[in-house]
């Protein structure tokens, strides 16, 4: 992986963590996340998305990648309520 690619991945995780923190702050019923917790959730969402996309192979379209990401995020958010 090139250095610019690695920087892009790091920036994606940071932005994802910040969005998760904002959502947890705005929505009632969600506990406010620290940056570390949000970063871990972002990594788990990315790993789940990667696993599902690798199962489908190259047949998955860009539109379906968005749907996979949405369901991966929803599953992580749902399952995280049982961890605490």
Secondary structure, DSSP 8 states (H G I E B T S, - for coil): --HHHHHHHHHHHHHHHHHHHHHHHHSTTS----HHHHHHHHHHHHHHHHHHHHHHGGG--HHHHHHHHHHHHHHHHHHHTTT-
